[in-house]
């Protein structure tokens, strides 16, 4: 039995020499570990790999990956060779797949034991040449297009490529494809892609197969195959129904009040004078803006009232006026309690869900996370092993 203690650390303290009022992004690593285990349970017999591209969706691979490894993750997916190289320094022995394919010198990837997801006949041929030159098999995946029409080998080329592989030293480590509509359970594209993937698998019958992403986990066992690639679901707040998995919220974003202002009826707030106070109001100015990844169109624009809300001590408050580069304003007139400079306002967390923010921004949770800027003080709610006993 492993006993763990929770600590709270500021991962970026060297970047903040001045102790000023700053937005705080908190990442709960215990919740992340819980979510990995919950998704593995939901995945049944399939192994659970994780997608940590874009610096683990903006949350920092140096903190995220060790937790996932500790939770049991053996395989990781990234987008680029540079991401894979950085990840290899954190994960010396795990499988690392590069989803953008063979975008650099293959000898570099081979030397680092990094596996490109080969997405064309040309890439497969290059990898076969490398394997034959070294007279050995080198790890790589075969990326099949099953109707997404993004990256992937087209059906007309499958048989020819399969024959090339059989005559070479190259043995694919994985055959994979990607679902286009997995967040919509009833979409007919899901079933069509499974059927196409099944046809491709007949050409590679003994190769580990992977089709499902986070959404695919919840489509049923027909989609699971041997390996599932979980990404956004790891962070708990997603744009599709995961209620039966018991996922926990991983991130929260709190922003300080920099100033409180009294605004009289008829006065305006912010650029463009788009917000006009309909009553005498109390306004709070927050130290965050579109330079920090907050969508500008969440504010008042072109006669469209702001749609976003925030939470102050659990009470819902509306965003008003335009979101500017560094500042955002909210209406706290109806707040019941004492107000003062420095109070922290929740933009994402237990009250304001990530998926809700994404919906109001006409976006998706992935984009919200990967837009997070560098001006946050990032606190990682960590755990570490303190003792082990049978």
N, C-alpha and C positions, 0 to 999 in steps of 0.2 A: 504494500500500500504506500502510495506517495502522498506525503503531506506537503501542501504548498502554502505560502504566505503571500499576501497581496502587498505590493508597494506601488507608489505613484512616482514616476520619474519624469523630468523634463528632458526629452531627448535632444532638444535644440538649444540648450542653455548657452552654449558658446555664441550662438547667433543673436542673442538678446543681452548685450552688455548693459543696457539700460532697463531698469525695473519699471516699465511703464504699463499703463492700461492697454492690454492687447487682447484680441480674440483668442480663445482657448479651444483647441481641438483635442478631445479626449478619445482615445482608442482603448476599448476594454478587451484586453488580450485573453482574459478568462472567458468572456462571452464568445470570442473567436474560436477558442479551443472547444467550447461547448457546441458551437454550430458545426464545426467539422465532424465531431462525433455524431451529432444528430443527423447530418446529411449522409454520413457513412451508414448509419442504421437504416435510413430511408432508401439507400442504394442497394440494399440486399446483398447479393453475392458479388456484385461488381466492386472493384476497388475504386477508391475515390482519390483522384488527382486534383490539383488546385491550379487555378490560373492566377498568376501573380504579375502579369504584364503591367506596363505603365506604373512602375514602382508600387506594385500591389494595389492597383486602383487608387494611387495617390496617397496611400497610408504608410508607405515605407517598408521595402522588402527586408531591411536589416532588422526590423522588429517583428514583422508578420511571419516571415518564413521560418525562423526558429520555433515559433509556437506551433506552426502547422507540422513541422517535422516531429516535434515532441508529441503531437497528437496522433501521429502515425502515418503522415503523408509521405509517400515514396516517390511520387512523380509530380513534376511541375511543368507548367506551360507558360511561355513568355511570347512576345511578338517578334523581337529583334535579336540579332546576334549579340549586340552590345548588352542587352538585358540579360541574355543567357550567360555571357562572360561574367557579369557582375554577380549573378546568382550562383555561378559555380564556386565563387570564393566563399559563399555562405554555406553551400551544400556540395561538399566534395564528391559524394558518392551517389546521390540521387539521380534519377532520370530527369533530364531537362530537354524539353521539346521547344523548337522555334517555329511558331505558327506562320510566320511570314515566308517560310521556305528557305531556299538556298540563295541568300542575298549577299554572300561574301565568299572568300576563298574557302573551299571545303576542307583544305588541309588544316586551317585554323580550328574549325569545328571538330575535326577528327582528333586533333591533338588534345583538345579540351574535353573529349568524350561528350560532345553536345549533338543533339539529334535534330536536324532540320525536318520539317514536315514537307516533303517533296510534293510540289503542286503542279508539275507539268512533265511532259515527256522529256524535255530538255534537261530539267533538274535531275530526273531519275537517271538519265544517261550520264550526266556529270558525276553522280554519286557512284554509279556502277564502275565508271572509269577509275575513280579513286580507290574503290574497294579492290578492283583487279590489280591496280598498280601496287597496292600494299599487300596483295594476296591474302586478304582477310575481310571479314565482315565488319562494317562500321555502322553504328546505330543511326537509324533514320526512320521516319514514318512515311507512309503513303497517304497523301491527302486526296480523297475522292470527292468530286463535285456531285452532289445528289439533287441538284436543282436550285441551289443558292445562287449560282452564277456569280460567285466572287472568286476566291482562290480555290483551286482543286482541279484534278485531272478529269477531263471530259469523258463521258461514257464511250465515245468512239475510239478512244486510245487505250482503254483498259486491257483488252486482250493482248495487244501488241506489247504493252509495258510488262504485263505479267510474264509473257514469254521471255522478254529480255532479262527479267530478274531471275527466272529459273535457270538461265544459262550463265549466270554470273556468280560472284562471291557474295553478293548482297542478299541478305535475308532481312526483310522489313521487320522492324521491332513492333510496328503498330500500323493498322489501317484505320483511318479516321475520316469523318465528315462532320458537317456542322448544320444544326437545325436552324431554319429561318424564322419559325413562328412558334417556338416552344412555349412562350409565355401565354399563348392562346391554346388551351387544351383541345378545343374542338376544331381547330383549323385543319382543313383537309390536307394541307401541305405536310403536316407532320407524318401522317400515314403514308403519303406518297414518297417521302424521303426514306422512311424505314424500308419500304419495298425496293427502292432503288439501291439502298445500301446493302440489302440482302443479296441482290444480284452481283454487286461488286465483290462481296465477301466470298462468293463461290470460287473466285479466281485466286483468293488468298485464304484458303480454309483453315490453316493452322496459325494464322497471325492474330495477335491480340487486337480486338476491335473496340472502337470508341466512337460513339455518336452523340451522346447526351451531354448537354451543358447544364447549367443550374436549372433552367426550366424543364429540361428533359428528364431530370430526376423525378419530377412530379407527373410525368405522362404515363408512367407504368413500366413494368419490367420489360416489355417489348423493346423499349428504347435504351435499356441499361447496358446490354452487352457485357464486355469485360472490364472496361475502364470508363469512369465518368469524370468529366472536367468541370469542377465547381468553381465559379467565380463570384458573381455578385451575391449569391445566396449566403456566402460565408459571413457577410456583414449584416445579415438579419432583416433588414428593411428593404423589401424588393417590390417590384411592380406586378407581381402575380401572387396567387394564393399559396402560402406555405404554412397555413395554420396547423396542419397535422404534424409538422416536423418539430414544433416547439422551439423555433429559432429565437435567439436573443438579439437585442440591439447592440451593435458594437461601437458605433461612433456617436458622439454628441459634440455640438458646436455652440459655444456660449460667447457672447459679445458684450463688452462693457458699455454702459451709458457714459458718454463723455460730457453731456450737458443736458439740463432740463430747461425748457423754455415755455413761457406762457404766450399763447397765440390768440389774439382776439378774433371774434367772428368777422369773416370777410377778408382776413389776411391770408397770404399765400405762404406755401412752404416749398422750398427747393427750386431747382432749375425749371424754367419754362412756366412757372406759376401754375402748374397743372393741378395742384391741390389747393383748394380754397376752403378754409375752415367754415363749417356751417354753424359753429357755436364757439364760444370761448373754450379753448382747449389747452391741455398740457401735452407738450411734445418732448420726446426723448430722442437725442441724437446718438446713434450707435457708431462705434469705430470700426466699420467694415463697409466694403463696397464692391464694385465689379472687378477691381484689381485683385480681390480676394476670392473671385469665382462666384460672386452673387450675381445672378442674372439681372441685367439692367431692366428688362421688360417685366420684372416682378413689380416694379414701381408704376407710378402714374405716367403714362405715355400716350400722346395723341388722343386725348379725351377718353382714354381707357383707365378706369380707376385701378389702383393697386390690388392685387389678388392675394398676396402673401400675408401670413399671420406669424406671430412669434409668441413666445410664452415668457411671462415674467412671474416668477414664483407660482407657476402653474396656471396663471390667468392668461387667457388668450387676448392678444393685443394686435390691432391691424397695422400693417406697414402703410405709410402714406408718403406722397411725394415721389420724386424720381430717386432711384438708386444712383449715387454718384461714384466716382472712382474709389473714394476712401470712406464715405459716410452714407448712412441710411437713417431715415427718420421713422418713428413709430408714434402712434397716438396712445398715450397712457392716461387720458382723461378719466376713464372709467376704472382705473386700477384702484383696488381697495387695499390700502397699506401705505407705508412710508416710502417715499421715493428719494433717492440720493445718487449723486455721481458715483460711478464705480460699480453699481449693481449689475449683475450679469444676466443677460437676456438669452434665452434658448432659441436658437434658429433651427437646430436639428437635435433630436434627443428622444426622451421618453414621451414627451407631450407632442412635439412637432416631428412627425415621422419623416425619414428620408424620402420614402415613396410619395408622401403627400407634397413635400417640397418640389419633387420632380414633376408631379402632375400639375401643380400650379405654375411651374415654369415652362409647361408644355415640352418637357424633356423626359429623361429617364434617370434612374438612380446612378447608372454608370457615369453619365456625363457630370452629374453633380459632384461625385467623388473625385473624378480625374481633373476637374477644374479648380480644386482647392489650391490656393496659392502658398507662398512661402512666408507670409507674415503672421501665421498662427504660432502661438506657443503650443507645441504638441506634447501632451502628457499621455504616456502609455501606462495604463492600469495593468501592471505586470504580476506574474507569479513566477516563482522559482522553486526548485526542489530544496527542501530544507532537511528532509530525512527520508529514508526508505526502511520499511520493515515488512516482513511476510504478512 
